[in-house]
Amino acid sequence: MKPLKNKWLELAIVLAAPLLSVIDVFIINVAIPAIKKGVHGTDGEVQLVIAGYLLGYAAFLITGGRAGDQWGRKKVFFWGMLAFTITSGLCGISTTPLQLIVTRFFQGLSASFMVPQAIAFIQVLFTDTKERAKAFGLFGITLGVAAMIGQVLGGYLSDTHWAIEGWRLIFFINIPIGAVTLIAAHLYLTETNKRSSSKFDYSGIAILTLALFSLIYPLIQGREAGWPLWSIGLIVLSFGIFIYFIQNQKKKLRENNNPLIDVRLFKIRDFNIGLVAVLFHFMLHTSYLLMSAVYLQNGLGVSAVECGLYFVAPGILFMVSSFVASRMIVRFGKRVLQVGALIMAIAFFLQMNIWRPGTSTGLIILLMSGWGLGNGLVLPSLLNLALKNVPTEYAGAAAGVYSTFQQTASALGVSIIGGVFFYFAREGWQSAYHAGILMILFCVIMVSFMLYLLPDGQSMEKPTLAVE
């Protein structure tokens, strides 16, 4: 009996990858107090639990995409999902901060192999322009909805007390979902064509991973240690490694040696502007979800399960505005995103000045809903915005760079903005939240400025990307 062939069913299956991977970025946030207590960790170690996942995710995303090209996207999706499911279980049985940080890194690494296959399947399954736009819209909505689901589940599960500590359930819940997805993938996913000529830039992966680690680790641990000389030295060293990485990639490109990143993409002005917008948006997006979850519990005295429920209304408004934006973007272009950025800025400014102990639940949810509404107008459309003027033959490489930027930005948001938040927490949670939101408002301003710089026309820039 031939398996059912339905591209929308296949889309639903592969969307489990971005759904689970993003849930596991944000499910940690509300559970931070419980995890910190459960593994006897510090604020910095809990930040590393989040950032370590994002580090593994960002460093291997491009390699994960190429693995699908070489070995088949169904096969790589299946094994990536299997590894993600297993590492989720290992996270759940961790007993020390180090164990949890290491297993989270490998969980992120697993995600980096399964998620690019979802993007590749969309490109293969949907050749019609309108259907592909709808499929990418569903992909973007999945990312946003997953962030909200993660917050709600994190609160509910960390407050659940069964035979095991509740926070461990936030990792164990991936096991049944992963198992169902693996069965569905085996039965219904169609294997794609393979390109055996695809090679892996192993040294490029190692250099990029070292550069990211050298930047993110001291940003988190250096703050807790009072910025000793080693932390400053590592940060300076990271910039040197990043410069060496770019030179290394240029050399491999000249020698036709299949570099990890095609640096010719950075000659496209609009692509660069789009990447900067992505950088600042995901810095504020990830850090806001972290800070608001901690502040609601520690600053405003909300329980973990109640804290999770505070994200339901913003999540619903995010879905509604995402759907509306996908239709309005064709007519109004970047103005839709600019309106979204303005709504977010107003919501953040009001939160900074109004939120304090004694603030009514209704007002808190109202202001969070404003953020959800604005975010829905911006986040799902950023992918299309960043890639709009990239020549078709570079679309796959550009998507890999975009995804790497996205995850790196999230890690930087946790490290930098989250670090400022926890630094000022010693003066009180109100001061911490105020300082963090000021940095988030700066990020919103930068996103708005990048949107202003981007052209609003439909004409496509088709530069000739010569090798230097």
N, C-alpha and C positions, 0 to 999 in steps of 0.2 A: 504494500500500500504506500503510495507516494505521500510525503508529508504535505500538509496544507501550505500553499504559497500565497502569502498575503503581505504586501510591503508595509501596511499599517500595523499588522501584528508584529512583524519583524522590528519595526520602529519601537513599538511598545516594549519589546524584549530588551533591545540595546539601550533604551533610555533608563533601564535599571542601573546601568553603570554610572552615569552622571548623578542619578538620584541618590544612590548609596554613597558615592564618593563625597558628594557635597553635604549630605546629612552628617557624615562622619567628621566633617570640618566643624560643624556648628553644634552637634549634639553634645560636645564637650562643654560648651560655654556655661549652660545652666547648671551642669553637674560639677563645675570646678570646686566649689566648697566641699562637696562629698568626696571627690577624687583626691583632693589635697589631704583630707583627713584619712582616707582609706589607705593611701600609700605613704603617708607621713612625709609629704613633699612641701617644698617652698613655692612661693608665687612664681619665681623664675623657672623652677622645674615644671610647673603646670603650664607655663607659657611654652616651654620646650615640647611638651606633649602635643600642643597644637601646632607649633612651628615645625617640629620634626616631621610630622605628617605632610605638611605643605612642602617641606624641603625635598623629601623623597618623591613627592608628586611632581614638583616643578622640574627637577633635574633629569627625569627620565621620560617626560612626556613625548619629546620628539623621537626618542629611541622607540618608545611604544608604538608610535605611528608607523615607523619604518618596519618594525617587527610584523605588523599587520600586512604591509606591502609584500614582505618576503615570504612569510609562512602562511598567509591567509588570515583574513580578518575574523572569521568565525572561530578559528583555532586559537588565535591570540586572545580574543574576547573571552573564550571559555576558560583558558588557563589563567588569564588575569583575574577573572571573577572567582575561580577556585582559590587562587592565592590570597585574594582579598578576604574571602570567607574564612580561610584558615588563620590568617594573621589577625582577623577580628577576634577569633576565639583566643588566640595567644594574648592579645591585649586584655581580654576579660579575666585571664588568670594571673596577670602580673601582680607582684606583691611589693615591688620597689619602684621608685621613680625611674631609675635607669632602665629597668625591664620594660616599663610602659613607654618610655621615650624611644627605645630601640625598636620595639614591636610596632609602634605607631609609624616610625620611619619606613619599615617594610610594608606596612599597610598602605601608606601613601605610594610607595614604589609599585605595588600591585595595581593600585588605581590608575597609575600612569600608563599601564599597558591595556587596561580594559576601556578607559574613557575615549581615547582617540579612535577606537574602532567604531564607536557610536557616530562620531562625526563622519568617518569614512563611509559607513553604511548609508547615511543620509545622502551623501554625494552619489553613491552607486545606485541606491534604490529609487531616488527621485530625480529624474532627468527633466521633468517639466518645471519651468521656472516658478510658477505659482505654487505647485505642490512642494517644491524644495523650500521656498520661503516659509510655507506653513510648517514644514517639518523642522526647520531651523528655529522658527518661533516656538514650537513645542519644546525644543531642546533648551532654549533660553528660559522659558517659563519653568521647565523642570529644575533648572539651577536655582531659581529664586524660591520656588515652592519648597525645594529640598532644604534650603536654609531655614525656612520657617518651621518645617516639620522637625528638623533637628533640634531647634530650640524647645518646641513643645514636648517632644519625646524625651529630651534630656531632663527636663523638669519632672515629668511624670515618672520616668523609670528610676531616676536617682532618689526619688522619694518613696519608691516601692520597696517594701521589705519582705522578702521571701526567705528561702533557706540560705541565700547568699546576699552580699551587700548590693543594694539597689543600683549603684553606679556601674557595676559590672554588666548589668543587663543592657546598657547602651551599646556594648560591643557584641554581646551574645545575640542580640536581636538580628544582627546581620546574617547569622548562620542559616535560619530557615528561609529568609528572603533570598540569600545567595543560592541555596539549594534548589528552590523553585525556579530561579532564573537559569541555573545550569541545565536543568531538565528541559525547560522551554527552549533554550538555545540549541541544545542537542537535537531536539525534535523539529524545530521550525526555522532556524536560521539557515540561510543559503550561503555556502562558501563563495568567496569572491576570487577573482583572478589573482595570481601571485606574480611578483616580480623578483625573480631569483637574483637579479643583478644588484639589488639594494644591499648596501653595506652599512656597517655600524662604525661610528666614530668613537671608539672606546676611550681614547685619550681625551677627546673633547668632553665626553661625559664626566670623566674623572676631574678634569680641570674646572668645569662648571660647578660640579658638586662641591669641590674644595672651596671655590670662590664664594658660593652661597653660604656654606657652613662658616667660613671665616668672617662673614659679615653678620649673619643672624645670631650665632652662638654668643659672641661677645656683646651684642646689643642687649641680649636678655640677661646673661650671667654677669656681665660687667656692671650693670646697674645694681644688681644685688650685692656685688662685692665692693662697691664704692669706686668703680672705674680704675682698677689697678693698671699698671703699665702694659701687662700682657693683653688686656682687652683693647686698649687703644692701638697697640701694635698690630693685633689681628685685623682690626677694622681697616687700618692703613694698608696692610698686606692684601686684604681682599680686593681693594681697588687695583692694586698692581696685578693681581691674578686675573681680574676681569679684563684689563688691558691686554695682558698676554693671551687670554682666551680669544679676543677679537682678532689679534694678529695671527694667532694659530689658525683660526677659521679662514682668514683671508688667504693665507699661504696654501691651505688645503684646497681652497676653491680654485686658485691659480693653477695648481697641479692636478686639477680634476680628481681630487682624492676624497670626494663625498663628505664634506664637513657636516658637523651636527647642525649648524645654522647657516643658511644662505645669507651672508651679510649684504648681498646686493639688494635685498629687500629694504634696507635702511636708506637707500637712495630715493625711495618713494616718500615724498614729503607728507602726504596725507596719511600714509600708513604710520609714519613716525608720530604724527600728532595724535592719531587714534590710539597708539600704544601708550602715550603719556596720559591720555584720558582714562584708559583702562587701568594704568598704574595707580592713579590717584583714586579712582572710583572703588577699586577693590581693596585698597588700603583702608578707606573709610568704611566700606561695607562690612568687612570682616572684623575690624576693630570695634565698630559700633555694636555689633551683635555680642561681642565679648564683654565690652564695658557695661552695656545696659543690663545684661544678665547678672553680672556681679554686683552692680550698683543697686538693682532692684532688691536683691537678697540681702546684701550686707549694709547698704545705705538706707533703704526704705523698709527693711524688715519683712519682705515678701517671701513666702515659702517657695521651695523649688518647684513644686507642682503648680502653684499659682503663678509663679514667674513664667513657666512655660505657656500657660494659658493667655498671658498678656500678649503673646506673639500671634495669636489666632486671628484677631481682627486685622493687624497689619498684613498678615499673610493672605487673607481674603482680598483685601484691597490691592495688594501686589498682583494677584492673579487677574483681577478685573482690569486694572490699568495696563497690565502687560498685553491683554487681549485687545483693548482699545488702541494702544500704541501701535500694535502690529498692523492695524487698519489705517490709522492716522498718519503713519510715517510716510506712506506713499504720497500723500497729498501735501503734508506740511514739512516733511524732511526733518532736519536737525532741530527745528523749533520745538518739536515734541519733547526731545531730550532736554532742551534748555528750560522748558516749563517744569519738567520733572526735577531738574537740579535746583530751580528756584523754590519749589515746594519743599524739597528736602532741607534746604538752607533755613527756611522759615521754621520748619518743625524742630530742627536742631537748636536754633537760637532760642525758641520758646522753652524747649526742654531745659536748656542750660540755666535759664532765668526763673523757671517756675517749679521744676522738680525739686522737692525737698521732703523730709519726713512730714507726714500729715497731708500731703497732696492727695486729692481724691483719686480713686481707682479710675473713674470715668475720664478724668482729665489726662491721666497718664496714658490710657489706651487711646484717647483721641489724638494726642501728639505723636504717639508711636504709629498710629494709623496714617497720619500725614506723611511720615517717613516712608511707610509702605507704599502709599499712593505714588509719591514722587519716584521712589526707587523702581517701581514697575514701569514707569515711563522711560527710564534710562537703561537699566541693566540688560534686559533681553535684546536691546537693539545695538549694544556696543559691539558685538561680534560682527554684525553686518556693516556697521559704520567703519570699523577698523580695516575690514577687508575689501570695502567697496571698490577702491581704485587700484587694487592689486591685479596685474595681468593673470589671466586664467591659468597659464602654465605654472604660476608660482603660488596658486591658491593653497595647495596642501602644505607647502613649506611655511607660508604665512600663517595658516591656522595653527601650526605647531608652535611658532614663535608667540602668537597671541596667547595660546593656552599656557605657555611657560611664563609669560609676563603676568598673566592673571594669577597663577598660583604663587609666583614670587611676590607679587604685590600683596597678596593676602598674608603671606609670611611676614613681610615688612610691616604691614599694619599691626599684626599681633606684637611684633618685636618693638617697633618704634612708638606707635600711639599707645599700645597696651603697656609698654614700659613706662611711658610718662604717667599713665593712669595709676599704675601700681606704685610709682615713685611718690606721687602726691597723696597716695592713700595713707601715708604715715601722718599727714596733717588732717585726715578725715576724708570720708568717702565723698562728701559734697565737693571739697576742693579737687579731689581726684577726677570726678566726673566733669567738673567745670574745665579743668585743664585738657582732658581728653577731647571734649566737644569743641574746644577752641581749635585744636589740631584738625579735627574732622571738618569744621567749617572752612579751614584753609584748603583742605582737599577738595571740597565742593567748589570753591572759588577757582581752583586750578582746573577742575573738570569743565566748568563753565567757560573758562578762557580757551581751553583746547577746542571746545565745541564752536566757539566764536571764530577761531582760526580756520576751521574746516569749511570748505566750499559747500554750498547747499544745492548746487546743480546736479543733474543726473548724468552729466558727461563723464566718461571714464578716462582717467589718465593712463596711457599705455606707454610708459617709458621703456627705453632700451637699456637693459641692465647688463652692461658690459663688465667683464672681470678686470679689476685693476691689477 
